[in-house]
């Protein structure tokens, strides 16, 4: 499921190169190379690396995780959408956090983390982020569920096909065995004189 989210994020990044913040030097390089970028520099970021990253507050409490990025018409990140509350994605709500209040960094273990300036209670009481579109994580979850359902149906079909074939072979074997028995010559009777 996480792999699908990463693939979705990469596809979105390819379709909209402005998703990743790029220093002005990279923008100039992209413009001089006919708008094709061939590599990520050390200062660039890819959204696919951030989807699912922890969101922590000043008290170093994990208060959610990144579900999506909102990109403005000028190509800059406007907000992150954090999934808060719930357990394993169930009962989770999305909260939009203005990007100016978010610091994307790495923690002491080198893991990506979004540091925010709000408390856990403020996030839980924040208004839901509403959109007419699903977040990348929502789309990945939907795709994963659909794939799991398709897999289960295919597994059931294969099993029922196997069972039907097995029964058919068994019936044909029994019929052939009976046919052979009825076609066997009977031993000649011997008479004693």
C-alpha positions as CSV (number, residue, x, y, z in Angstrom):
1,X,0.0,0.0,0.0
2,X,2.8,2.3,0.8
3,X,4.4,1.5,-2.5
4,X,1.3,2.6,-4.3
5,X,1.2,5.8,-2.4
6,X,4.8,6.5,-3.4
7,X,4.1,5.6,-7.1
8,X,1.1,8.0,-7.0
9,X,3.2,10.7,-5.5
10,X,5.9,10.2,-8.1
11,X,3.4,10.3,-11.0
12,X,2.0,13.5,-9.6
13,X,5.5,15.0,-9.2
14,X,6.2,14.1,-12.9
15,X,3.0,15.7,-14.0
16,X,3.6,18.8,-11.9
17,X,7.3,19.4,-11.5
18,X,6.6,22.4,-9.2
19,X,5.4,20.1,-6.4
20,X,9.0,19.7,-5.1
21,X,10.4,23.0,-4.0
22,X,13.3,23.8,-6.2
23,X,15.9,26.4,-5.6
24,X,16.1,29.2,-8.2
25,X,19.4,27.7,-9.6
26,X,17.5,24.4,-10.4
27,X,14.7,26.4,-12.1
28,X,17.2,28.1,-14.3
29,X,18.9,24.8,-15.1
30,X,15.6,23.3,-16.0
31,X,14.7,26.3,-18.2
32,X,18.1,26.1,-20.0
33,X,17.7,22.4,-20.6
34,X,14.3,22.7,-22.3
35,X,12.4,22.1,-19.1
36,X,13.7,18.6,-18.5
37,X,15.2,17.8,-15.1
38,X,17.4,14.7,-15.1
39,X,18.3,14.4,-11.4
40,X,17.3,15.6,-7.9
41,X,19.9,17.8,-6.3
42,X,20.8,17.6,-2.6
43,X,18.6,20.5,-1.8
44,X,15.5,19.3,-3.6
45,X,12.7,17.3,-2.1
46,X,10.3,14.7,-3.6
47,X,6.8,14.5,-2.2
48,X,6.9,10.7,-2.4
49,X,9.5,10.7,0.3
50,X,7.2,12.7,2.6
51,X,3.9,10.9,2.2
52,X,3.3,9.0,5.5
53,X,6.0,10.9,7.4
54,X,5.2,11.6,11.0
55,X,3.8,15.0,12.0
56,X,5.2,16.0,15.4
57,X,4.6,19.0,17.6
58,X,6.9,21.1,19.8
59,X,6.5,18.5,22.7
60,X,7.9,15.9,20.3
61,X,4.6,14.1,20.3
62,X,3.6,12.3,17.1
63,X,0.2,14.0,16.3
64,X,-0.4,12.6,12.8
65,X,1.2,11.8,9.5
66,X,1.4,13.5,6.1
67,X,-1.3,12.4,3.7
68,X,-0.9,15.0,1.0
69,X,0.5,18.3,-0.1
70,X,-1.5,21.2,-1.5
71,X,0.1,23.1,-4.3
72,X,-0.9,26.7,-5.1
73,X,-1.4,28.0,-8.7
74,X,2.0,29.6,-8.4
75,X,3.6,26.1,-8.0
76,X,4.5,26.5,-4.3
77,X,3.4,24.3,-1.5
78,X,0.5,26.0,0.3
79,X,-0.3,23.4,3.0
80,X,0.2,19.8,4.0
81,X,-2.8,17.6,4.8
82,X,-2.2,15.6,8.0
83,X,-4.1,12.6,9.0
84,X,-4.8,12.8,12.7
85,X,-6.6,10.7,15.2
86,X,-7.9,7.2,14.5
87,X,-5.9,4.0,14.6
88,X,-4.2,2.4,11.6
89,X,-6.0,4.9,9.3
90,X,-9.5,4.1,10.7
91,X,-11.4,7.0,12.2
92,X,-8.7,9.3,11.0
93,X,-9.5,12.9,9.8
94,X,-7.6,15.1,7.5
95,X,-6.5,18.5,8.8
96,X,-4.9,21.1,6.5
97,X,-1.8,22.9,8.0
98,X,-0.5,26.1,6.4
99,X,2.9,25.4,5.0
100,X,4.4,28.4,6.8
101,X,3.7,26.6,10.1
102,X,5.4,23.4,9.0
103,X,9.1,22.6,9.1
104,X,10.1,19.6,7.1
105,X,13.2,18.1,8.7
106,X,14.8,14.8,9.8
107,X,14.8,13.6,13.3
108,X,17.7,12.2,15.3
109,X,17.3,8.8,13.6
110,X,17.3,10.4,10.2
111,X,13.6,9.8,9.6
112,X,11.6,12.5,7.8
113,X,9.3,14.4,10.1
114,X,7.1,17.4,9.8
115,X,7.3,19.7,12.8
116,X,4.3,21.8,13.5
117,X,3.5,24.6,16.0
118,X,0.2,23.2,17.2
119,X,-0.7,20.9,20.0
120,X,-2.4,17.5,19.7
121,X,-5.6,18.9,21.1
122,X,-5.6,21.8,18.6
123,X,-5.2,19.3,15.8
124,X,-8.0,17.1,17.1
125,X,-10.3,20.1,17.4
126,X,-9.3,21.6,14.0
127,X,-11.8,21.7,11.2
128,X,-11.7,18.8,8.8
129,X,-9.9,19.4,5.5
130,X,-12.5,19.1,2.8
131,X,-11.8,18.5,-0.8
132,X,-13.7,17.2,-3.8
133,X,-10.7,15.0,-4.5
134,X,-9.2,12.2,-2.5
135,X,-5.7,12.6,-1.0
136,X,-2.9,10.4,-2.4
137,X,-3.2,8.2,0.7
138,X,-7.0,7.9,0.2
139,X,-6.4,6.9,-3.5
140,X,-3.7,4.4,-2.5
141,X,-5.9,2.9,0.2
142,X,-8.8,2.6,-2.3
143,X,-6.5,1.0,-4.8
144,X,-5.1,-1.4,-2.2
145,X,-8.6,-2.4,-1.1
146,X,-9.7,-2.9,-4.7
147,X,-6.6,-5.0,-5.4
148,X,-7.2,-7.1,-2.3
149,X,-10.9,-7.7,-3.3
150,X,-9.8,-8.7,-6.8
151,X,-7.2,-11.0,-5.4
152,X,-9.7,-12.7,-3.1
153,X,-12.2,-13.1,-5.9
154,X,-9.5,-14.6,-8.2
155,X,-8.4,-16.9,-5.4
156,X,-12.0,-18.1,-4.9
157,X,-12.4,-18.6,-8.7
158,X,-9.2,-20.6,-9.0
159,X,-10.2,-22.7,-6.0
160,X,-13.7,-23.4,-7.3
161,X,-12.2,-24.1,-10.8
162,X,-9.6,-26.5,-9.3
163,X,-12.3,-28.3,-7.2
164,X,-14.6,-28.6,-10.2
165,X,-11.7,-30.0,-12.4
166,X,-10.7,-32.4,-9.6
167,X,-14.3,-33.7,-9.3
168,X,-14.6,-34.0,-13.1
169,X,-11.3,-36.0,-13.3
170,X,-12.5,-38.2,-10.4
171,X,-15.9,-38.9,-12.1
172,X,-14.2,-39.6,-15.5
173,X,-11.7,-41.9,-13.8
174,X,-14.5,-43.9,-12.0
175,X,-16.5,-44.1,-15.3
176,X,-13.5,-45.3,-17.2
177,X,-12.7,-47.9,-14.5
178,X,-16.3,-49.1,-14.6
179,X,-16.2,-49.3,-18.4
180,X,-13.0,-51.3,-18.3
181,X,-14.5,-53.8,-15.8
182,X,-17.6,-54.4,-18.0
183,X,-15.5,-54.9,-21.1
184,X,-13.2,-57.5,-19.5
185,X,-13.6,-61.0,-20.7
186,X,-15.0,-63.3,-18.1
187,X,-12.8,-66.3,-17.2
188,X,-13.8,-69.4,-18.9
189,X,-15.7,-71.8,-16.8
190,X,-14.1,-75.1,-16.4
191,X,-16.3,-78.1,-16.2
192,X,-15.3,-81.3,-14.6
193,X,-16.2,-84.6,-16.2
